[in-house]
Amino acid sequence: MSHSSRDDYLKAEVLTASPQKLQLMLIEAAIRNVRQGYQALQDGNADAAKQPLLKAQDIVGQILSGLRSEHAPDLAGKVAAIYVFVLRALVEGMIDGVPEKLAGVLRVLEEERTTWAQLCEQLGAEPSQHSTLSGPHRQQVLNSIPAHGIQAGENAHITGDDVSTSQGSFNLEA
């Protein structure tokens, strides 16, 4: 698959994904980046670990900023505590250059991935009912999804593997 075709495919996948599928995609991207950083630290190359670990921190920050506590504040608080732990361990692992700290992060993120994959399966990971809209309506729906730091009414710009919002940007493919 050419780079342009892959970009088009990823853009279409993001634009048509349900909120739970977007969450799963973010978690998978975080896992890929943590694995890259972990391997670089295992190989003794702390410099090579920085970029993927920073990307993973960015993604986890996006997940944290997308948490909404309006309907279930206790649950949102518990989920936030998990991601704060992950974020803290990512920072410590990168600063200290200790891959073992990242092993715990991977276990937590892999458990999250399993949970979200099951949720997607149960709810159906097909595009939401709104994804059949075309043109500007599709972008409007994407902008209204209150997940992953993409706030209602905020523009999300997708360029290749990068998704940018006013709160920051992250890379889905790493």
Buried (B, 14 or more C-beta within 10 A) or exposed (E): EEEEEEBEEBBBBBBBBBBBBBBBBBBBBBBBBBBBBBBBBEEEEBEBBBBBBBBBBBBBBBBBBBBEEEEEEEEBEEBBEBBEBBBBBBBBBBEEBEBEBBEEBBEBBBEBBEEBBEBBEEEEBEBBEBBEBEEEEBBEBBBEBBBBBBBEEBEBEBEBBBBEBEBEBBBBBB
